[in-house]
Amino acid sequence: MKAGDVINGYQILEDFKVVGAGLSKWTYAQRGGRQFFIKEFLSPTYPDDAAPGSAKTKAKKRARCATFEAHHQGLQRALTPLSAYGGNLIVTLDFFRWGAKYYKVTEKVDAAGLSTHDILALDLRAKLVLMKSVAHSLKILHDLRIVHGDLKPSNILIKRTELGYTSKLIDFDNSYIAASPPPAEEIVGTINYYSPELLGYIQEEGVAPAELGVASDVFALGLIYCEYLTGSLPAFDATTYHEAAVAVRNGEILRMPRTGVPPVLADLVDEMLLADPASRPTTGRVHSTLMAFRPAVAPADIPSAAPTALRGKGLRTTLRRGGAESGSGGRLVGKLVQRLTDRTTK
């Protein structure tokens, strides 16, 4: 398939590009005046009657295709009611087979293309918005006992908005119901963000399927938060273990660097990175902790017209509630400061 071709009513706008390890290809398509992201799976392929191979071989391939279809259709049914077009969960809008290949269609997101280094450069309030939005999206999944299964920075798209940035959670191809993961040999993902229990399951080190729950995503999210806040993963003996999950399975305790990070956030991430899944916070508690946290207003954020005596808790509270959040709030703070200044000069 190439630009200009039509697949199931979708006109391909650009030639397909290979994704990641080469398990799929993607491009953009148009249908009904709207643009979409369309993904072509390179495996499995459906063998028709004219395909090479014996009847037994083709029957085996078709059985695998039936399982693949059931998985994606089941996820689509579960996730579709949870996110409208334009929401923060970028769910499957259409899934179909065209010839021998399978395709998935989702909303097209005009991502800002921010790297981890770019996110590190954002101020703390902007980072908090990203952290809250992804935690909220993940909570929606976890409330239904759905594990994302492949949480990593590239599956969290950053979109610029009128007020800053927000995150969009994508790629649920590897999702599964908690305690019911696919066979170990069928799991794909990025080992850098594996939880220790997921790694143990894949490596057949005695981890039972029942031990793979939503807490596996919480561990991965803790690694991502550490990168957002410090620019790197938590320190461990990388020479010996190479990956965080390997280090944890070998007894290392991951700690987030404290320099420049508010203690409440550092403590939260440390808890998310605990070896025991049952000891990690739920995404609900992660989200509520982030929502309750209020970063202190930096001195540069306080209007210079404010009397020295007023540059304290009362003004910080007003700034936090209004000025830092919207233009109207900023005007309100300006008027308040002016009234208080007038009083002190009379």
N, C-alpha and C positions, 0 to 999 in steps of 0.2 A: 504494500500500500504506500502511496506517495501523495504529495500535495495535489489537490483537485479531485481525488477519488472520493467516493461516497460509501460509507459503511453504515448500514442500518438507518439511513436517513441523515447521518452526520457527515458533513463535507469536511474532509481533511484540509487544514489550512497550511500546514508545514510538513515536511518529511519527518518520519518518526526518528527519535533519538533513543539511544540505548541508555537504560537506567542502571546505575550502580554496578553490580556484579554481572550484569548481562542477563538477568532473569526476566526482564520485560523491556518494552520500549514505550515511549510516550510522545504525544504531540498535542496540538490544539485543534479543535474542530468547531464547526458552526452548525446550528440547527434552529430554525424558527427565529432567526435574528439574534440569537444569544450564543456566546462563545463558551466552550467547555474544555476541560482537560480530559483527554482520552488515553487510556493505557492499554497496550496490547501485551498479553501474557505469552511468553515464548514456550511455556510448558504449563499444563499438558496440552497436547493437540488431539483433536477428535478424529479418529480414523473412519472415513466413510467406507462404503462397500468396495470402492475401487482402490482404496489405499493398499500399499504393499503389506505383506505379513499374513500369517495364518489366521484362521478364524479364532483360534484360541488366544493368539497374541492380541488381536483386535478387540476381543471381548474383555481382556484384562485392561487394555487402555481405556475402553469405554466405561468400565467400572470405576477407574480412577477419575475419569472426567465427571462421572455422576457424583462422586464424592466432592470434587472440586466445585461443581455447580451448587450442590446443596449447601456447602460451607458459605459461599459468597451470597447466595440468595437468602440464607438464614440471617446472616449479618445485615444485609440490606433491609430486611423486614424489621429487624430489631432496632436499627439505628435511624431509619427514615423519619419516624415520628419525633425524634429528638432534636432535629436541627432543620431549620428552614433555610432556604437559599439566602446566603449572606451571613449565616451564623458562624460560630467559632468551631463547630464540628463539621468538617468537610466530608460528608458521607457520600456513599455511592448513590447516584441518581439513576443509573441504568447499568445493567450487566447482561451481556448477551454473547452468544456464539455466532461468528460470521465465518462460514466455511469451516476450516479446521481450528481456527484461533478463537480465543476468548478475549473479550474487551470489557473494560470498566470505564464508566463516564462519571466525572464529578464536576462540581463548580470550578471555574477557572478563577484562581486567586492571583491578583497582581501583587506579588510579594515584594517587599522592600529590599530583599537580598542582603540582610544584615548578617555578618559573620559573628562568631562569638566575640572576637576582638571589638567589633562595632558595638555589640550589646554592652560589653564591659565599659565602654566609653560613655554610655548613657548615664544620666543622673539616677539616683536611687529610686525616685518616684516613678520614673519611666520603667525601670527594671521591675518594680513591684507590680505595675500594671500587667506586664508580660507574665510574671509569675502567677498572679491571681487568675488571669484569663485561662492559662493552660491548666491550672489546678481545677478550675471550675469545669472545664471541658472534660477532664479526666474523671472528675467526680460523677458527672452524668453517666459515663460508662460504668464506673465502679458501682454505682447505685443499682445497676442492672446485673452486677456480677460479671461484667465483660472486661477482660484483660486486653489492653491494647496490644501488648506482646512485642512491639518493636519501637519503643519510645526512644528517640534520639533527636538531637538538634535539627537535623534535616527533615524530620517529620513534624516540626513545629514551625510553620511559616509565619513570618513577621510581616504584618501589613500596616502601612502608614494610615492614620486616620486624621481627622481635623484636629484632634486634641493630642496626638502623639502616635503611639504604636499599640497594636494589640496582636494577639497570637491566634493562629488557626491550626487546629490539630488535624493531621491528615494520615492517610495510609493505614487502613484497618485490615489489610490483607492477612496479617498474621494474628488477628484477634481471635480469642476463644473464650468460652465460658470458664469461669474460675473453677479450678480443680479438674478440668476436663481438657487438657492441652492435646494437640495432635501428637502423633508418634514423634519421638525424639529426632528421628532421621528426616522428618519433614519440616522441622523448625528452621527458619532462616532469620537472619537479623544481623545486628552489629555487636560483636562480642564486647566492644568497649563499654557498652551500656547494659550488658547482661546483669541480672541480679545473681547473687551466689547460688540461689536455689535453681534458677533456670540453667545456669552453667552445669550444676551437678546433675540435673535431669538429662541434659543433652549428652553429657559425658558418661551417663549411666553409672553414676557414683552413689546409687542407693536412694536418690530423691524420688519419691512417689508422685504420680500425677496430682494427687490430692494436696500436695504441698505447694503447687503452683497456683497462687491466687493473685488478687489485685495488688497485694503488697509488693509483688515483683515489679510492677510499674512504679511504685513509690520509690524503690531503690534507684531505678533509672532516672526518675525525676530529680532525686537528690543530687545525682551526679551532674545533671543539666543545670540545676540551680547553682551548684558550686561554680560551674563555668561562667554562668551569667554574672555572679557576684565577684569572682576572683580572677577569671580569665583562664583557669585551668582546673583539672580534676584534683581531688584531694590527694595529698602526698602519700605514697606507699613505695615499697621496694620494687620499682618498675623493672630493674635489672633482673631480679629473680622471678617476679610473677607476671610482668608485662601488662596485665589487665587488673582492674579494680576487683572484679568478682573473684578472680583467682587468688588475689591477696587476702580477701575476706575469708574465703574457704580455707585458707591456710593460717587463719588466726589473727591476721592484722585487723586493727580497728581503725577505720577511716575517720579522720578529723578534718574539719574545714578550717583553713587559715583564718585567723581572727583579725588580721590587720585590715582596718578600714571597713569591716563588716559589723553591723549592729549585732550585739550578742544574741538577741532573740532570734534572728535569722540564722546565725551560725549554729545555735543550739538546735533549731528545727532541722536543719540539713543534717547535722550529726545523727539525729534520731532517725531520719529517713534512711540513713546508710548503715543501720545496725544489721548484724548478721542474721538475727532471728526475725523472720517476717512478722511474727505476732507482736513483736516489740516496736515495730515501726508505726508511725501515726497513720491514720486513714487519710484519704484525700480530703475528706470533709474537714478533718482537724487541720490539715495543712492549709486549706483554703481559709478557714475561719481565723487561724493564727495570722495569716497574711492580711486579712481584712481588718483585724483588730490592731495591727501594728501601725503606728503613726510616726514616721521619721521626724526628727527634730528639724526645725527651720534653720537653715544656715544663716549666719549674720548677713550675708549678701542679699538674702531674700527679704530682709526687713527694711521698709522705706526709710530713707535717711531723714525724712521730715519728722519721724517719730521721736518724741522726747526720750532721753536715756531711761528714765524711770518706767517708761511704757514698754520697753523692749524686753518683755518677760512673758510669763505664761499666758496672760490674757490675750496679748496681741498674737502670740504664736498660735493660740487656739483659733482666733479669728482667721488668721492667714491659712491655717490648715483646712478650715471648713469652707473658706471661700476663695481667697486670693490666689491660692496655688491651683485651684481647680477650674476657674472660669473667669472670663473677662468681667462679667457682672459682679462676681465676688471681689475681683480686684478693685473695681470702682467703689464697692461698699467699704472695703478696708481703707481706701484712700479718704473717703468722707469721714470715717470713724477717726482716723488719725488726725485729720484736720480739726474735727470738733474737739478732740482731746487736747490738741496743741493750743487751740484758742482758749480753752479753759485754763491751761497752765500759764498762759501769758497775761491773764486778766488779774 
